[in-house]
Amino acid sequence: MTASAANIQATGKRKSAIARVYLRPGNGRIVVNQRAFEEYFPMETTRNLVRQPLNVVNAGPELDILINVMGGGLEGQAGAIRHGLSRALVALNAEFRGALKKAGFLTRDPRIKERKKYGRRGARRGCQYSKR
């Protein structure tokens, strides 16, 4: 690792969630909003989503990861953390960029909720049709 003693910070976004990710030298602890990682994300699928960048570059046990995340739901927050963690790993070591880019973790997912339209129940759903 070419990590300096200073903190590395990066921001990730997904849907309406925004995550600030801080990397520091440590022993592999992950803390999300001052809570344990396993406590904040109870489902294994969301935990795996967050850990994907660490698995791609085989990093993690020598880093403490502190995360502040707000907005959206748990899936959107997990995607925002994945995006921010990928950016932070590239800032830590530029050699990780190729693997993370190939996996698609450095690209911000542009899909957001479509606005509700007038005369409709949602973005596209119309009113229920009554034949009689």
Helices and strands as residue ranges (DSSP letters): E 8-14, E 17-25, E 30-32, E 35-36, H 37-40, H 44-57, E 63-70, H 74-92, G 94-96, H 97-103
